[in-house]
């Protein structure tokens, strides 16, 4: 059956609407799934891993302090007081937090395993309290038979049960890490599916639009000039409507990707907790960014913070940032690396493995990064820095110190050179800055040239005497004045931390 021109146009538009509906529904479902998995990972799985790691440290410490209780006969010995503090303050608080996390788990198996770990530690604490009550005064330590009994019975039982508990806990943490990695892979795959869907949608839209245009062209040739002008105007309006709808769907998808990307960034409260005097100047070039900042607390006095610049901008850069962020977390949580240089070595290895598994022999994606470990001291802090192409600036005693990075990126390339760590003692009031190259590479000024690193370092030195929050405002104004009417060429990230 031969269709009329009008019916061909109608069925072409209907096909276009169906394609938009199907692809839009698929993209929306992928985004919902990604949101659910990301929230579950960040709100349940990762907090569970962190709390279980804290519990593991507490279990080991309590075992050691139990041995110390048998060794030291001084009533107020520091290690005895630490054991009492674990029993009365630290463990009850950690236990409550773990129980709150348990309530969020849907899997009864995980709930049961966490509860078994807590029950096992409760039984160990009971035995430890027997040791404490048996040797509760100095005269008890002079009773040789009593000490033999305590060591042979109670302490031995503490050691045996602690070793059994640690094995169970290690397996639980390992299972949770595997679950976290699997869900992160699903999120990355979902974004890849959205990207492919949008590409397919664009191709089909162009093909169908061309068919409609050609059909309308044949119709217009056989009509009067007035009808021709009217039909051309209708076609133009139709195409604008199609393009507007397409742009809206793509923009909505990217905006949702931005919210997902923001969920992996450290919260304002978390950064404020560990670095009360700081600022973060974060200005993505597009809706989503290839730059990101990262924070990890190994303990209350040992913190890791980084400013990273991933390959590409916009959506491609954001995809790479998910892989790099996950690799940083894995290097700490899974492999237990704490030295910045060794962390970057491990991250580079993980990033290469992530991209090469998709058949790329020569990995071209990766990131530049400045990573600092900060350990608080009585006089200030000790920072250990390692970088991949990104140096850091330190204002020490009002003097500018630039610590250069290892000249190679994370992931990309085949260099076997290890990343070098640099350690520097800082006093209270000293400031250090982590940043990516976006600010320095911005074109502007009267001659439309790059801002350059020399000007950037000089400006940081100039504003370092100002309040830390005011420094952020000055950086924003400097960038805006330099750019003028020029287009932002790269993502911008500058972090300032005052000891």
PyMOL commands that set and color helices and strands:
alter all, ss='L'
color gray80, all
select helices_A, chain A and resi 5-71+78-104+108-134+138-141+144-221+225-264+268-274+314-333+340-356+453-463+468-483
alter helices_A, ss='H'
color red, helices_A
select strands_A, chain A and resi 278-283+291-299+302-310+367-376+380-388+392-396+399-403+422-427+431-435+443-444+449-450+492-498
alter strands_A, ss='S'
color yellow, strands_A
deselect
rebuild
show_as cartoon
